[in-house]
Amino acid sequence: MNKTEAKIIEILNKIRPYLNNDGGDVEFVKFEDGICYVKLKGSCAGCIFADMTIQNTVEEMLVSEVPEVIKVLNIEEA
């Protein structure tokens, strides 16, 4: 794990309690070419607000606190 990935996981750990309160969670998948891939889990997976959660919470925090991150994408379970 490199420094960028460690920082991403640190930020996700700060977001996690808020998602847990609603029965959800977020999992780090990978960081590649400026894009952080995550997977929403629990009640967040498939929620109608999932895209909003990614953009307005996860992406906003990661982009502002980790300069290497330019975008966050949710990998939906198949």
Backbone atoms as SQL, in Angstrom:
CREATE TABLE atoms (id INTEGER PRIMARY KEY, chain TEXT, resi INTEGER, resn TEXT, atom TEXT, x REAL, y REAL, z REAL);
INSERT INTO atoms VALUES
  (1, 'A', 1, 'MET', 'N', 0.849, -1.179, 0.000),
  (2, 'A', 1, 'MET', 'CA', 0.000, 0.000, 0.000),
  (3, 'A', 1, 'MET', 'C', 0.895, 1.242, 0.000),
  (4, 'A', 2, 'ASN', 'N', 0.600, 2.164, -0.913),
  (5, 'A', 2, 'ASN', 'CA', 1.400, 3.388, -0.960),
  (6, 'A', 2, 'ASN', 'C', 0.772, 4.481, -0.096),
  (7, 'A', 3, 'LYS', 'N', 1.454, 5.629, -0.032),
  (8, 'A', 3, 'LYS', 'CA', 0.981, 6.739, 0.833),
  (9, 'A', 3, 'LYS', 'C', -0.394, 7.245, 0.427),
  (10, 'A', 4, 'THR', 'N', -0.629, 7.340, -0.880),
  (11, 'A', 4, 'THR', 'CA', -1.927, 7.834, -1.352),
  (12, 'A', 4, 'THR', 'C', -3.046, 6.896, -0.924),
  (13, 'A', 5, 'GLU', 'N', -2.839, 5.601, -1.114),
  (14, 'A', 5, 'GLU', 'CA', -3.862, 4.630, -0.712),
  (15, 'A', 5, 'GLU', 'C', -4.096, 4.660, 0.792),
  (16, 'A', 6, 'ALA', 'N', -3.037, 4.828, 1.565),
  (17, 'A', 6, 'ALA', 'CA', -3.179, 4.906, 3.022),
  (18, 'A', 6, 'ALA', 'C', -4.005, 6.129, 3.417),
  (19, 'A', 7, 'LYS', 'N', -3.766, 7.252, 2.759),
  (20, 'A', 7, 'LYS', 'CA', -4.530, 8.481, 3.046),
  (21, 'A', 7, 'LYS', 'C', -6.000, 8.303, 2.639),
  (22, 'A', 8, 'ILE', 'N', -6.238, 7.661, 1.495),
  (23, 'A', 8, 'ILE', 'CA', -7.612, 7.400, 1.051),
  (24, 'A', 8, 'ILE', 'C', -8.343, 6.571, 2.106),
  (25, 'A', 9, 'ILE', 'N', -7.709, 5.519, 2.569),
  (26, 'A', 9, 'ILE', 'CA', -8.333, 4.645, 3.579),
  (27, 'A', 9, 'ILE', 'C', -8.582, 5.406, 4.872),
  (28, 'A', 10, 'GLU', 'N', -7.661, 6.279, 5.237),
  (29, 'A', 10, 'GLU', 'CA', -7.843, 7.109, 6.441),
  (30, 'A', 10, 'GLU', 'C', -9.093, 7.984, 6.314),
  (31, 'A', 11, 'ILE', 'N', -9.286, 8.603, 5.147),
  (32, 'A', 11, 'ILE', 'CA', -10.462, 9.459, 4.918),
  (33, 'A', 11, 'ILE', 'C', -11.735, 8.598, 4.905),
  (34, 'A', 12, 'LEU', 'N', -11.689, 7.453, 4.243),
  (35, 'A', 12, 'LEU', 'CA', -12.861, 6.574, 4.220),
  (36, 'A', 12, 'LEU', 'C', -13.243, 6.132, 5.625),
  (37, 'A', 13, 'ASN', 'N', -12.262, 5.929, 6.479),
  (38, 'A', 13, 'ASN', 'CA', -12.550, 5.558, 7.866),
  (39, 'A', 13, 'ASN', 'C', -13.250, 6.685, 8.618),
  (40, 'A', 14, 'LYS', 'N', -13.031, 7.937, 8.213),
  (41, 'A', 14, 'LYS', 'CA', -13.739, 9.074, 8.827),
  (42, 'A', 14, 'LYS', 'C', -15.182, 9.138, 8.343),
  (43, 'A', 15, 'ILE', 'N', -15.422, 8.730, 7.109),
  (44, 'A', 15, 'ILE', 'CA', -16.770, 8.758, 6.519),
  (45, 'A', 15, 'ILE', 'C', -17.603, 7.569, 6.993),
  (46, 'A', 16, 'ARG', 'N', -16.942, 6.446, 7.201),
  (47, 'A', 16, 'ARG', 'CA', -17.605, 5.169, 7.521),
  (48, 'A', 16, 'ARG', 'C', -18.666, 5.264, 8.631),
  (49, 'A', 17, 'PRO', 'N', -18.409, 5.917, 9.775),
  (50, 'A', 17, 'PRO', 'CA', -19.434, 5.950, 10.831),
  (51, 'A', 17, 'PRO', 'C', -20.760, 6.567, 10.382),
  (52, 'A', 18, 'TYR', 'N', -20.704, 7.545, 9.502),
  (53, 'A', 18, 'TYR', 'CA', -21.940, 8.168, 9.014),
  (54, 'A', 18, 'TYR', 'C', -22.727, 7.193, 8.138),
  (55, 'A', 19, 'LEU', 'N', -22.020, 6.420, 7.330),
  (56, 'A', 19, 'LEU', 'CA', -22.693, 5.418, 6.509),
  (57, 'A', 19, 'LEU', 'C', -23.214, 4.277, 7.379),
  (58, 'A', 20, 'ASN', 'N', -22.436, 3.890, 8.389),
  (59, 'A', 20, 'ASN', 'CA', -22.855, 2.826, 9.310),
  (60, 'A', 20, 'ASN', 'C', -24.149, 3.187, 10.030),
  (61, 'A', 21, 'ASN', 'N', -24.333, 4.471, 10.331),
  (62, 'A', 21, 'ASN', 'CA', -25.556, 4.915, 11.012),
  (63, 'A', 21, 'ASN', 'C', -26.803, 4.602, 10.202),
  (64, 'A', 22, 'ASP', 'N', -26.640, 4.549, 8.870),
  (65, 'A', 22, 'ASP', 'CA', -27.771, 4.245, 7.991),
  (66, 'A', 22, 'ASP', 'C', -27.735, 2.801, 7.501),
  (67, 'A', 23, 'GLY', 'N', -26.902, 1.981, 8.130),
  (68, 'A', 23, 'GLY', 'CA', -26.825, 0.570, 7.763),
  (69, 'A', 23, 'GLY', 'C', -25.940, 0.281, 6.556),
  (70, 'A', 24, 'GLY', 'N', -25.114, 1.248, 6.174),
  (71, 'A', 24, 'GLY', 'CA', -24.255, 1.064, 5.007),
  (72, 'A', 24, 'GLY', 'C', -22.788, 1.073, 5.365),
  (73, 'A', 25, 'ASP', 'N', -21.964, 0.980, 4.342),
  (74, 'A', 25, 'ASP', 'CA', -20.520, 0.995, 4.529),
  (75, 'A', 25, 'ASP', 'C', -19.868, 1.314, 3.192),
  (76, 'A', 26, 'VAL', 'N', -18.575, 1.599, 3.225),
  (77, 'A', 26, 'VAL', 'CA', -17.808, 1.855, 2.008),
  (78, 'A', 26, 'VAL', 'C', -16.506, 1.063, 2.105),
  (79, 'A', 27, 'GLU', 'N', -16.117, 0.473, 0.976),
  (80, 'A', 27, 'GLU', 'CA', -14.903, -0.338, 0.926),
  (81, 'A', 27, 'GLU', 'C', -13.981, 0.212, -0.162),
  (82, 'A', 28, 'PHE', 'N', -12.713, 0.395, 0.178),
  (83, 'A', 28, 'PHE', 'CA', -11.708, 0.812, -0.812),
  (84, 'A', 28, 'PHE', 'C', -11.407, -0.376, -1.720),
  (85, 'A', 29, 'VAL', 'N', -11.432, -0.156, -3.040),
  (86, 'A', 29, 'VAL', 'CA', -11.136, -1.216, -4.000),
  (87, 'A', 29, 'VAL', 'C', -9.735, -1.016, -4.585),
  (88, 'A', 30, 'LYS', 'N', -9.505, 0.161, -5.193),
  (89, 'A', 30, 'LYS', 'CA', -8.184, 0.449, -5.756),
  (90, 'A', 30, 'LYS', 'C', -8.081, 1.928, -6.109),
  (91, 'A', 31, 'PHE', 'N', -6.840, 2.369, -6.314),
  (92, 'A', 31, 'PHE', 'CA', -6.560, 3.732, -6.771),
  (93, 'A', 31, 'PHE', 'C', -5.695, 3.608, -8.011),
  (94, 'A', 32, 'GLU', 'N', -6.167, 4.201, -9.114),
  (95, 'A', 32, 'GLU', 'CA', -5.475, 4.047, -10.381),
  (96, 'A', 32, 'GLU', 'C', -5.690, 5.288, -11.249),
  (97, 'A', 33, 'ASP', 'N', -4.605, 5.876, -11.740),
  (98, 'A', 33, 'ASP', 'CA', -4.670, 7.017, -12.662),
  (99, 'A', 33, 'ASP', 'C', -5.535, 8.162, -12.132),
  (100, 'A', 34, 'GLY', 'N', -5.423, 8.453, -10.840),
  (101, 'A', 34, 'GLY', 'CA', -6.164, 9.561, -10.254),
  (102, 'A', 34, 'GLY', 'C', -7.588, 9.226, -9.854),
  (103, 'A', 35, 'ILE', 'N', -8.019, 8.015, -10.130),
  (104, 'A', 35, 'ILE', 'CA', -9.395, 7.611, -9.818),
  (105, 'A', 35, 'ILE', 'C', -9.384, 6.623, -8.652),
  (106, 'A', 36, 'CYS', 'N', -10.208, 6.930, -7.666),
  (107, 'A', 36, 'CYS', 'CA', -10.369, 6.045, -6.507),
  (108, 'A', 36, 'CYS', 'C', -11.639, 5.223, -6.734),
  (109, 'A', 37, 'TYR', 'N', -11.479, 3.916, -6.710),
  (110, 'A', 37, 'TYR', 'CA', -12.607, 3.007, -6.887),
  (111, 'A', 37, 'TYR', 'C', -13.031, 2.492, -5.514),
  (112, 'A', 38, 'VAL', 'N', -14.317, 2.633, -5.219),
  (113, 'A', 38, 'VAL', 'CA', -14.865, 2.165, -3.950),
  (114, 'A', 38, 'VAL', 'C', -16.100, 1.321, -4.226),
  (115, 'A', 39, 'LYS', 'N', -16.532, 0.614, -3.198),
  (116, 'A', 39, 'LYS', 'CA', -17.759, -0.173, -3.308),
  (117, 'A', 39, 'LYS', 'C', -18.634, 0.172, -2.114),
  (118, 'A', 40, 'LEU', 'N', -19.836, 0.664, -2.395),
  (119, 'A', 40, 'LEU', 'CA', -20.790, 0.911, -1.312),
  (120, 'A', 40, 'LEU', 'C', -21.404, -0.430, -0.934),
  (121, 'A', 41, 'LYS', 'N', -21.577, -0.634, 0.372),
  (122, 'A', 41, 'LYS', 'CA', -22.069, -1.914, 0.870),
  (123, 'A', 41, 'LYS', 'C', -23.259, -1.701, 1.792),
  (124, 'A', 42, 'GLY', 'N', -23.883, -2.800, 2.168),
  (125, 'A', 42, 'GLY', 'CA', -25.027, -2.731, 3.075),
  (126, 'A', 42, 'GLY', 'C', -26.185, -1.984, 2.440),
  (127, 'A', 43, 'SER', 'N', -26.861, -1.175, 3.228),
  (128, 'A', 43, 'SER', 'CA', -28.025, -0.468, 2.702),
  (129, 'A', 43, 'SER', 'C', -27.645, 0.617, 1.685),
  (130, 'A', 44, 'CYS', 'N', -26.360, 0.982, 1.634),
  (131, 'A', 44, 'CYS', 'CA', -25.914, 1.968, 0.642),
  (132, 'A', 44, 'CYS', 'C', -25.849, 1.368, -0.757),
  (133, 'A', 45, 'ALA', 'N', -25.596, 0.073, -0.857),
  (134, 'A', 45, 'ALA', 'CA', -25.524, -0.593, -2.156),
  (135, 'A', 45, 'ALA', 'C', -26.912, -0.615, -2.782),
  (136, 'A', 46, 'GLY', 'N', -27.037, -0.035, -3.939),
  (137, 'A', 46, 'GLY', 'CA', -28.314, -0.029, -4.627),
  (138, 'A', 46, 'GLY', 'C', -29.286, 1.034, -4.143),
  (139, 'A', 47, 'CYS', 'N', -28.890, 1.829, -3.177),
  (140, 'A', 47, 'CYS', 'CA', -29.748, 2.901, -2.667),
  (141, 'A', 47, 'CYS', 'C', -29.918, 3.969, -3.749),
  (142, 'A', 48, 'ILE', 'N', -31.090, 4.572, -3.797),
  (143, 'A', 48, 'ILE', 'CA', -31.328, 5.608, -4.810),
  (144, 'A', 48, 'ILE', 'C', -30.441, 6.831, -4.595),
  (145, 'A', 49, 'PHE', 'N', -29.889, 6.969, -3.403),
  (146, 'A', 49, 'PHE', 'CA', -29.012, 8.100, -3.107),
  (147, 'A', 49, 'PHE', 'C', -27.525, 7.742, -3.209),
  (148, 'A', 50, 'ALA', 'N', -27.205, 6.541, -3.709),
  (149, 'A', 50, 'ALA', 'CA', -25.812, 6.082, -3.772),
  (150, 'A', 50, 'ALA', 'C', -24.932, 7.033, -4.570),
  (151, 'A', 51, 'ASP', 'N', -25.386, 7.457, -5.746),
  (152, 'A', 51, 'ASP', 'CA', -24.580, 8.371, -6.565),
  (153, 'A', 51, 'ASP', 'C', -24.344, 9.690, -5.847),
  (154, 'A', 52, 'MET', 'N', -25.367, 10.177, -5.169),
  (155, 'A', 52, 'MET', 'CA', -25.242, 11.420, -4.423),
  (156, 'A', 52, 'MET', 'C', -24.257, 11.251, -3.265),
  (157, 'A', 53, 'THR', 'N', -24.309, 10.112, -2.600),
  (158, 'A', 53, 'THR', 'CA', -23.372, 9.833, -1.499),
  (159, 'A', 53, 'THR', 'C', -21.945, 9.829, -2.019),
  (160, 'A', 54, 'ILE', 'N', -21.724, 9.188, -3.151),
  (161, 'A', 54, 'ILE', 'CA', -20.380, 9.138, -3.741),
  (162, 'A', 54, 'ILE', 'C', -19.911, 10.544, -4.093),
  (163, 'A', 55, 'GLN', 'N', -20.718, 11.304, -4.817),
  (164, 'A', 55, 'GLN', 'CA', -20.307, 12.622, -5.287),
  (165, 'A', 55, 'GLN', 'C', -20.223, 13.654, -4.175),
  (166, 'A', 56, 'ASN', 'N', -21.257, 13.739, -3.361),
  (167, 'A', 56, 'ASN', 'CA', -21.338, 14.823, -2.375),
  (168, 'A', 56, 'ASN', 'C', -20.599, 14.551, -1.079),
  (169, 'A', 57, 'THR', 'N', -20.263, 13.320, -0.815),
  (170, 'A', 57, 'THR', 'CA', -19.573, 13.002, 0.440),
  (171, 'A', 57, 'THR', 'C', -18.200, 12.416, 0.173),
  (172, 'A', 58, 'VAL', 'N', -18.170, 11.228, -0.407),
  (173, 'A', 58, 'VAL', 'CA', -16.910, 10.510, -0.588),
  (174, 'A', 58, 'VAL', 'C', -15.975, 11.270, -1.524),
  (175, 'A', 59, 'GLU', 'N', -16.453, 11.604, -2.722),
  (176, 'A', 59, 'GLU', 'CA', -15.597, 12.298, -3.690),
  (177, 'A', 59, 'GLU', 'C', -15.178, 13.671, -3.193),
  (178, 'A', 60, 'GLU', 'N', -16.105, 14.408, -2.633),
  (179, 'A', 60, 'GLU', 'CA', -15.791, 15.752, -2.138),
  (180, 'A', 60, 'GLU', 'C', -14.674, 15.719, -1.097),
  (181, 'A', 61, 'MET', 'N', -14.768, 14.797, -0.149),
  (182, 'A', 61, 'MET', 'CA', -13.747, 14.716, 0.900),
  (183, 'A', 61, 'MET', 'C', -12.406, 14.227, 0.353),
  (184, 'A', 62, 'LEU', 'N', -12.442, 13.196, -0.479),
  (185, 'A', 62, 'LEU', 'CA', -11.186, 12.649, -0.994),
  (186, 'A', 62, 'LEU', 'C', -10.469, 13.637, -1.901),
  (187, 'A', 63, 'VAL', 'N', -11.196, 14.285, -2.805),
  (188, 'A', 63, 'VAL', 'CA', -10.572, 15.247, -3.724),
  (189, 'A', 63, 'VAL', 'C', -9.986, 16.434, -2.955),
  (190, 'A', 64, 'SER', 'N', -10.679, 16.875, -1.909),
  (191, 'A', 64, 'SER', 'CA', -10.182, 18.037, -1.163),
  (192, 'A', 64, 'SER', 'C', -9.012, 17.689, -0.248),
  (193, 'A', 65, 'GLU', 'N', -8.929, 16.433, 0.228),
  (194, 'A', 65, 'GLU', 'CA', -7.887, 16.076, 1.191),
  (195, 'A', 65, 'GLU', 'C', -6.744, 15.236, 0.620),
  (196, 'A', 66, 'VAL', 'N', -6.944, 14.664, -0.557),
  (197, 'A', 66, 'VAL', 'CA', -5.899, 13.848, -1.189),
  (198, 'A', 66, 'VAL', 'C', -5.691, 14.392, -2.611),
  (199, 'A', 67, 'PRO', 'N', -4.672, 15.234, -2.807),
  (200, 'A', 67, 'PRO', 'CA', -4.469, 15.905, -4.100),
  (201, 'A', 67, 'PRO', 'C', -4.372, 14.961, -5.296),
  (202, 'A', 68, 'GLU', 'N', -3.913, 13.740, -5.077),
  (203, 'A', 68, 'GLU', 'CA', -3.772, 12.790, -6.179),
  (204, 'A', 68, 'GLU', 'C', -5.111, 12.283, -6.713),
  (205, 'A', 69, 'VAL', 'N', -6.161, 12.382, -5.897),
  (206, 'A', 69, 'VAL', 'CA', -7.488, 11.889, -6.291),
  (207, 'A', 69, 'VAL', 'C', -8.213, 12.976, -7.084),
  (208, 'A', 70, 'ILE', 'N', -8.643, 12.613, -8.305),
  (209, 'A', 70, 'ILE', 'CA', -9.396, 13.562, -9.125),
  (210, 'A', 70, 'ILE', 'C', -10.854, 13.146, -9.298),
  (211, 'A', 71, 'LYS', 'N', -11.150, 11.863, -9.040),
  (212, 'A', 71, 'LYS', 'CA', -12.509, 11.368, -9.184),
  (213, 'A', 71, 'LYS', 'C', -12.684, 10.105, -8.345),
  (214, 'A', 72, 'VAL', 'N', -13.935, 9.853, -7.932),
  (215, 'A', 72, 'VAL', 'CA', -14.268, 8.634, -7.197),
  (216, 'A', 72, 'VAL', 'C', -15.385, 7.927, -7.955),
  (217, 'A', 73, 'LEU', 'N', -15.201, 6.633, -8.182),
  (218, 'A', 73, 'LEU', 'CA', -16.211, 5.823, -8.845),
  (219, 'A', 73, 'LEU', 'C', -16.643, 4.680, -7.943),
  (220, 'A', 74, 'ASN', 'N', -17.940, 4.420, -7.944),
  (221, 'A', 74, 'ASN', 'CA', -18.503, 3.304, -7.184),
  (222, 'A', 74, 'ASN', 'C', -18.551, 2.086, -8.091),
  (223, 'A', 75, 'ILE', 'N', -17.955, 1.001, -7.630),
  (224, 'A', 75, 'ILE', 'CA', -18.030, -0.258, -8.357),
  (225, 'A', 75, 'ILE', 'C', -19.204, -1.019, -7.783),
  (226, 'A', 76, 'GLU', 'N', -20.243, -1.169, -8.584),
  (227, 'A', 76, 'GLU', 'CA', -21.437, -1.851, -8.083),
  (228, 'A', 76, 'GLU', 'C', -21.239, -3.354, -8.173),
  (229, 'A', 77, 'GLU', 'N', -21.816, -4.050, -7.196),
  (230, 'A', 77, 'GLU', 'CA', -21.688, -5.501, -7.176),
  (231, 'A', 77, 'GLU', 'C', -22.490, -6.091, -8.333),
  (232, 'A', 78, 'ALA', 'N', -21.888, -7.093, -8.960),
  (233, 'A', 78, 'ALA', 'CA', -22.546, -7.720, -10.113),
  (234, 'A', 78, 'ALA', 'C', -23.548, -8.757, -9.661);
